[in-house]
Amino acid sequence: MVERLFAVRAAGSTLERELVGGATTFMTMAYILFVNGLILNAAGLPPAQVLTVTALVAGVMTIAMGLYANYPFAIAPGMGINAALAGGLVATQHLTAAEAMGVIVMEGAVITLLVLVGVRELVLDAIPDSLKRAIGAGIGLFLALIGLSTGGFVAPGKGTLLVLGNLHASRTIVFLVGVVLAFALTVRKVPGALLIAIALATVLAFILGVAHAPSAIVSLPDFSLVGNVSFGFFEKLGVIGAALAVLSLMLSDFFDTVGTALGLGAEGNFLDKHNRLPRMNRVLIVDSLAAIAGGAASSSSATTYIESAAGIAAGARTGLASVVTGALFLAAMFIGPLAGIVPGEATASALVVVGFLMTGMLRDIDWRDVPQSAPAFLTAIVMPATWSISNGIGVGTIAHVILMTVAGRRVSPLVWGVAAAFAIYFALA
């Protein structure tokens, strides 16, 4: 039955690789169970209840991705949109948490409509190959920077953008040992290299006092936030204000997913000869419905996670890995305290290794062709520099349109439309 559903052998994988890959992805992104609660607490939502709905949405939608799209792509409430919800919609525009979730539901509904009529996939197909490769590499750099920051190896500087962190701190030592182990095991082609490195780094974290045993093992889930949604934001913001709120979130969500799917597709060698992802429409449908589900459950908009690349690097090639990841998220509703045992410093090492592997996509770009390579460079560098996938895609697309036009080359009308949409997006930022 498993082979019939997921075609594991046909994908060149094994049951063991899918199980390890799914577990690796979960461990790499389990931080969202706790971080999402911390962020949405600023919007007045209790962290314990947010953990429940975060695990619920991540579990259900990740399993849906595995069963329907048959890719090892995991879904969870997206970082960035949750902060925009708490800091923008609630703190700045004075919406209630329920009204802010109404904006999320509406944004998800619009994106779902765009998927159903084929617009989202048309935009994806129109993106030039050089930008597609740069998107994957940019996500790799983004992942690596997240890992370096989470591990304490780099820190914000006073006179510079970043400086070295405290290399003597216990948390940084855990991270550095994890990185060395992850690279060493990868070089040796050890099965489950990243998962093993995370596990060993976690043991070291306990020894050094970075990680601690939980006070409890089992906790009962609280579903009070499910369905706590209001569309009163239309009256409070006005029609134009409401439309702008939905549009700003929609553009970020739209292109974050496009970039993530392309990057993950390239990492897993899923792309066809035209650099398109087979069954992309299925990925986009599940991802779009996840945005609605996230808003309806009050966990913020859920989206495909770039951390899925860790599971892919561990050998995952089918949706079976997503089913494993989703099942672990659902279990986390009851064993939330246990999910916090693995510290971020331990999982950060895996992100650095995955970032290294994904950045290799830059080698396929013709760097002598400036109208193609310069926008690709900007795409890749802006993502980690601004902490945003959509910003990188936006800057790269606008640069592509300008430089290709200057060079007298044809630009697809759809790419022109994407560039114009991003110009509006940046103007409103």
N, C-alpha and C positions, 0 to 999 in steps of 0.2 A: 504493500500500500504506500509506504514511504517513497519508494522508487517511482511509483505511478504518479504521485502528487508532485514530487520535486525533481525527478530525473537526476538524482545525485550522481550516479555513475556517468551518465551522458555529459554532465558538466565537468567531469574530470576530478570529482571530489569523492570523499568517503563519509560515512556516517560519523566517524570519529572527528574528522576535520570540521564538519558542520557543527557538532556539539561544542568543540573547543572554540570555534570561531564565534558562535552565538554567545558563549559564556564570556569570551574576551570582550566582545562589544558591550555586553551588560556591565562588566566591571569597569570599562573605560568611561562609560557615560552614567554610571549610577550616581555620580555627584549631583545630577539634576534633581534627584529626589529631595535633597536637602537645600541646594542652592535656590531652587525655584521658590521654596517656602520662605527663605530669607528675603528674596526680592519682592515677592507678592505680599509679604507682611507689611511692607511700606504702603500697600494699598488697603490695608486693614484686614487681610485674610490670615487666619490662624495657620502657622506653619505645619502643625500636625495634620490638619484637614487638607492642606495643599499637598502634603506628601501622598495622602491617599489618592486624590484625584490625579496627581501627576503619574503615579504608578499605574492607575487604572487606564488612563488615556494612552500612556506609552505601551502598556501591555496589549491592550485590545488592538490598537492601530498598527503596532509592529507585527503582530500575528496576522492581521489583515494584509499587510504588505507581503509577508511571506507566502500566504496562501493564494493571493490574487495575482501578484506581480512576479512571484518566485525569484526574488532577489534578496541578498543578505543585507538589506537596508533597514535600519532601526529608526523609529519615530519617537519623539518626546517633545514636550514643550520647549520652544526655541529660546535660546539665550539672545537677548537683544530686543525681541518683541515684548518679552515679559518686563524688561526694564523700561521700555517705551510705554508700556501700559501703566506701570506703577509711577514712573517719574513724569510722564507726559500727560496721559489721559486723566489720571487721578489727581496727581499733585499739582499739575499746571492748569489743566482744563477743568478741574474740579468735578469730574464725573465720579459717581459712586463705583465701587468695584463691580457691581452687577451691570451698570451701564457700560463700563469699559469692556466687560465680557460680551456685551451686546455688539460693540464695535467689532470685536474679534469674530463673532459668529457671522456678521454681515460681510466682513472681509473674506472669510472663508467661503461664503455662499457665492460671492462674485467670482472668486478664483475657480470654484467648481464649475460655474457656468462657462467660464473661458476655456476650461479643459474640455467640457462636453461639446462645445462648438468648434474645438480644434485650434483655437487661437494660441494657447500656450505651447502646443507642440510645434506649430508653425514658427513661432518665435525661436524655439530651440533649434529647429532645423536651419533657420536663417543665419544663426551665429556662425561666423567664419571659423574654419578649422584652427587657425592660429590662436584665436581667442579661446576656443574650447580647450586646447592644450594648456594655455596660460591659466585658465580657470582652475583646472586640476592642480597645476603646480602652485598657484596662489593659495589654494586651500591647503596644500601641503605645508607651505611656509606659515600659514595661519595656524595650522595645527601645531607645528613645531614651536611657534612663539607662545601659544597657549601652554604647551608643555613646559617650556623654559620658565615662564612666569609662574605657573602653578607650583613648579618644583623649587622656586626660590632662587634659581640660578641667575635670573635677571630681575631688576627692580626699576621702578621709575626713577629717573635722575633729576637733579635740581637744575643743572646747567645743560644737561644732555637728555635725549629722549629716554635712553635706558642706560643702566650701569650694571656691573656685576652685583649680584646679591651677596648675602653673607654666606660665604662658602664653608664657614665653620659651624653653621647652624645644623642641628640634627636633621631637620626636615630637608635641607639641601643635600646633606650626605646621603639620606635615603634616596633622593632623586638621582644623584650622580651614580650611586651603586646600581640603581635600577637601569639607568641608561647604558652603563657598561655591560651589564648582564644582557639587556635586550639586544644590543648590537652584537655581542659575542655569540649569543645563541642563534641569532639570525644568520651570522656568518657561517656557523657550523650547521645551518639548516636543520636545527632541532625542531621537531613537530611541537606546536604550541609554544613557540619561543616567547612570545609576548606575554602569554598567560603565566608561564613559569616565572618570567622576570617580575611580573606584578606580584605574584605570590611570595617570592623570595624577598622582594623589597618590603612587602607588608610585614614579614617576619622581622626584618631588621627594624622596621618602624616600631614594632612592639618592644624590641630590645632597647631602643634609644628613647622610648617614651613619647614618640610622635603619635602612635596609635594606642588606643586603650580599649579594654574589653567593655562591651555595652552593659548598662545597668539592668537591662531586660533583654530577653530574646524575642518574645512574641508581643505584639501590640494589636489591638482590634482596630480595623479601619473605620474611619468616620466619613460617611458620604454626604454630609450636610451641605456641601457646596455644589453638588450636582444639581443642575437646573436653576441655579441662582443667577438668572440672566434678565436684563431689562433693556428695552430699546428706547428708553427715555432720553437717550443722548441726542436724538433728532430734535426734540423740543428744547433741550438745554443748549445745544450748540448751533441750532439753526440748520437749514438744509445744506447751505454751502459749507459751513464748518463741519458738519457731520460727514459730508462727501469727502472733504479734504482729509479728515481723520481716517476714514476707510481707505482712501487712495494711498496715503503715505505708508500705512501698514501693508497694503496689498502689494505695492511695488517691491518692498523689502522682502516679503514672503515669496512673491512670484520668482524673483531672480535668485534668492538664496537657494531655493529648491532646484532650480535649473542648474545652477553652478555646482551644487552638491551632487546631484544625480550624475552629471557629466564627470565630475572628479572621481566619484566612486566607480562609475562605469569604466573609466580608464584604468583605475587601480586594479580592478578585477579582470581586465581584458574582456569586458562585456561589449564594448563598442564594435560596430560593424566597420566595413572598409570606408564608409563615408563618415565615420566618427559619430554615428547616431546610436542611441541605446535602444535595442529591440524591446518591445513591450513598454516603451516609455509612457504611453498614454495610461497604462495601468498604474505605473508609479505615480503619475501626476494626479490621477483620480483619488487614490488612497491618501496621498499627501494633502490634497485639497479638502477632502472630507475630514482629515485629522485636524485641520484648522478649525472647522466647525465644531468638532467634538471637543477640542481644547477649550473653546469659548463656552460651550454648553456645560462643561464640567467645572468651569472656573479654574482651569489650570493654565490658562493663556494658550495662544495658538501653538499647536503641535506641528512639527515639521521633520523632514528627513535629516538625520544627524551625520555630520562629517566624521564623527567618531566611529561610525560603522566601518571606516577604513581599517581600524585596528582588527576587527573580526575578519575582514577580507584578507589582510596581510597574514592572519593566522591560518588561512586556508579555506574560509567560508566561500562558497560559490553559488548557493541556492537559498531559496526561501526557508528551508528547514532551519538554518541558523537564525533567521528572524523569529521563527516560532519559538526557538529556545530562548532567545533574548526576551521576547514578549512574555513567555511563561515565568521567567525570573522576575520581571517587573511586576507581574500580578502577584507572585509570591511575596514580593517586597511590601505589599500592602499589609501583610500580616507579620513580617519579620523586618520591619523598617529599621529597628536598632541594629540588627546584624548587617544590613546593607551599608551601614556607616563605618564598618570595621576597616575597610580598605581605604587608606588616606589618599588624598589627591596627589601627593608627592610620588606615590607608588605607581599610579596609573599614568602620571605625566610622562614617565619614561617611554611608554608605548607610543604616545603622541609624537614624540620627537623622532622615533624610528619610522613611524608611518609617514610623517612629514618629509623625511629624507627620501623615502621611496617614491612618494608622489611628485616631488619636485623634479624627478628625472624626466618628466614629460616635456620639460623645456628643451631637451636635446632635439626634439623633432621639429622645432621651429627654425625656419630659414632666417637667421639673424642678419643676413646681408640685405634682405628685403625690408627696408625701413618702414614703409607704410603698413606692413603686416607685423613686423617684429616690435616696433615701438609701442603700439597699443597693447600688444601681448605683455611686454615688460611692465607697462603701467598697471595692467590688470593684476599681474602677479604681485607687484610690490605694494599696491594700495590696499589690498585685502588685509595683510597683517598690520600695515601701518595705521589703518583706520579701524581695525578690529571689526571689519564688516565685509562679507562676501559680496553683497549687492553693491556696495560702494566701488569695489574693484571692477565689477562687471560694467557698472555705469561709466566710470572714467575711461575704461578700455574701449567701450562701444563708441562713446563720443569722440575719442581720439582716432579710432578707426575710420569713422565717417569723415572727419576733417582731413586726415592725411591721405586717405584714398581719393578724396575729391581733389585735393591739391595735386596729387599724382596723375589725375585725369583718368582714374579707374572707376568702373561702375560699382555702385553700392546698392544692395537690395533695398527696395522701398520699405520693407518690413524692418530692416536694420535702422533705416532713417527714423522710422516711427519709434523704435526702442530708444534711440539716442534722444529724440525729442521728449519722450516720457521721462527719461532720466534727467534731462535738462530742467524740466519742471520740478522733478523730485528734489534736485539739488537746490533749486531756487527757493523751494518751500522749507528747506531744512533749517 
